[in-house]
Amino acid sequence: CQCKHEALILNRSSIISIESREAIFGFILISYSALCFRAMGKIREYLTLPLGVLVYFCEGMNVNILAPFFPPKAQSLGLSRSEIGLVTAAFDLANIASQLLVASLLTPRWHKPGLAFGTLVSAAMVIVFGLNGGTEDPTEFLVYAIGIRVAMGVGASCVFATCIPLVTGSFPDKAGPITSAVQTFMGLGATLGPTLGALAFHLGGYGAPFYSSGALELILAVLIALVVPRHSRYGTLNDDNEQKAVPYKTFLSNPKLLVLSAASLFIFAHPGFKDVNYAIFLHDELGLSEESIGLAFGSMPAAYVLTAPLFGFLVQRGFSGACLSFSLLGGSSCILALGLPLYYPVLLRLEYVLTLFIVTTICYSALFPSAFLIFEKIAEKSGSTNPAIIKQMVSSWFFTLRSCGRISGSLLLGGLVTQELGFSNTCLAYGSSGVFLAVLASLAILNMGFYGRTFYSTPIETESSIET
């Protein structure tokens, strides 16, 4: 009996020893898994930035990728220029119509799903647009093209409303350089879109540009769904009242915001105005060949890409007010100066015109990071409480202005007004109106105290300001 008792004790000790080892092993495994999960969370957070800027690159590219080859295709089916213009403008029209609606419906907990959904819709519609190339009926081709571009605009609205809050939310102390990086990549996509589209069209036919661009964005949509964290460092302040976190009506009825927005709209109109008129002006007035015009146009995106990070740095250092005034006053003044050769023919020289082109582009590159920060500060002073919602609404309003500018610059200023007044008189009217609004905007910036050092708020600062 004693032997059996000793054996039982020995067996129990062995069992206890085994259980102890299993417990220790389990504790180590759980701890290691927790550390890995935490490390993966950090990695996922860092991957948010490249994924975000690549999405913006694709969105910029998708807007302009059809420029070299779509008009000839449409004309071969019997579509008029106005119908072709309606197809290209459908993206921005849909973006304008849906941008603020999307921003009012999405809350911080839906930022990641909204970004993934918007990227997926954009990718799918770009691919479907390529499939439309086999249609031979002009009416069917036109209806499908407009419908697809409208869906692309709605998908872009989801991207614009959610991407910047997610990306800057991962790195709140680097919001200035991040908004500059977003602007740079979107501008780079818009600049390279026609070139890459023409190359893909040459290699693979009508559908190749859309299939390649759509496939890239489709991969990004999957990666966003798998990798991007659901919540940023901004957290979800006031989750129970997310819909009330931003007083949209108060923000959009702020008179100083409206003045700044009107002045910014004139600068946003410049790319559309440039695309319609500058090549014709260089050819007719200066006698440049197509190759020389291409070189002249190439200098503008180069200036844009080189200077956008600089202005992001300056905004990060607190000089957003000065950068915004420079953008508004400088850009409008350069457009005004383009009309002066009508009365001073001695100025009608390539050096003069090209300098104005480049300086206008530099002023345009200063607009995104500086205006975004000041709009955000106005939103905070309007009683907004949730940093993620603030960035969501500011981003939506900002890209609504951008789309309005693109349409007004190409269809209104570049088309109807130029047709009635001529290029030089349009530049004089356009530039002088812009200078007037820029002066009012600069006075508003001075009145709000933004010529002093102005920085992005951190989540802690925002939350403490809410509590007080």
Secondary structure as the mmCIF struct_conf table of DSSP 4:
data_model
#
loop_
_struct_conf.conf_type_id
_struct_conf.id
_struct_conf.beg_label_comp_id
_struct_conf.beg_label_asym_id
_struct_conf.beg_label_seq_id
_struct_conf.end_label_comp_id
_struct_conf.end_label_asym_id
_struct_conf.end_label_seq_id
HELX_RH_AL_P HELX_RH_AL_P1 GLN A 2 ASN A 64
TURN_TY1_P TURN_TY1_P1 ILE A 65 PHE A 69
HELX_RH_AL_P HELX_RH_AL_P2 PHE A 70 SER A 76
TURN_TY1_P TURN_TY1_P2 LEU A 77 GLY A 78
HELX_RH_AL_P HELX_RH_AL_P3 ARG A 81 LEU A 105
HELX_RH_3T_P HELX_RH_3T_P1 PRO A 108 TRP A 110
HELX_RH_AL_P HELX_RH_AL_P4 HIS A 111 LEU A 131
HELX_RH_3T_P HELX_RH_3T_P2 ASN A 132 GLY A 134
HELX_RH_AL_P HELX_RH_AL_P5 PRO A 138 SER A 170
BEND BEND1 PHE A 171 PHE A 171
HELX_RH_3T_P HELX_RH_3T_P3 PRO A 172 LYS A 174
HELX_RH_AL_P HELX_RH_AL_P6 ALA A 175 GLY A 204
TURN_TY1_P TURN_TY1_P3 TYR A 206 GLY A 207
HELX_RH_AL_P HELX_RH_AL_P7 ALA A 208 VAL A 227
BEND BEND2 VAL A 228 VAL A 228
BEND BEND3 ARG A 230 HIS A 231
TURN_TY1_P TURN_TY1_P4 ARG A 233 ASN A 238
HELX_RH_3T_P HELX_RH_3T_P4 ASP A 239 LYS A 244
BEND BEND4 ALA A 245 VAL A 246
HELX_RH_AL_P HELX_RH_AL_P8 TYR A 248 LEU A 252
TURN_TY1_P TURN_TY1_P5 SER A 253 SER A 253
HELX_RH_AL_P HELX_RH_AL_P9 PRO A 255 PHE A 268
TURN_TY1_P TURN_TY1_P6 ALA A 269 ALA A 269
HELX_RH_AL_P HELX_RH_AL_P10 HIS A 270 LEU A 286
HELX_RH_AL_P HELX_RH_AL_P11 GLU A 290 GLN A 316
TURN_TY1_P TURN_TY1_P7 ARG A 317 GLY A 318
HELX_RH_AL_P HELX_RH_AL_P12 SER A 320 LEU A 338
TURN_TY1_P TURN_TY1_P8 GLY A 339 GLY A 339
HELX_RH_3T_P HELX_RH_3T_P5 LEU A 340 LEU A 342
TURN_TY1_P TURN_TY1_P9 TYR A 343 TYR A 343
HELX_RH_3T_P HELX_RH_3T_P6 PRO A 345 LEU A 347
HELX_RH_AL_P HELX_RH_AL_P13 LEU A 350 LYS A 381
TURN_TY1_P TURN_TY1_P10 SER A 382 GLY A 383
HELX_RH_AL_P HELX_RH_AL_P14 PRO A 387 ILE A 407
HELX_RH_PI_P HELX_RH_PI_P1 SER A 408 VAL A 417
HELX_RH_AL_P HELX_RH_AL_P15 THR A 418 LEU A 421
HELX_RH_AL_P HELX_RH_AL_P16 PHE A 423 ASN A 447
TURN_TY1_P TURN_TY1_P11 MET A 448 TYR A 451
BEND BEND5 GLY A 452 GLY A 452
HELX_LH_PP_P HELX_LH_PP_P1 TYR A 456 THR A 458
HELX_RH_AL_P HELX_RH_AL_P17 PRO A 459 GLU A 467
#
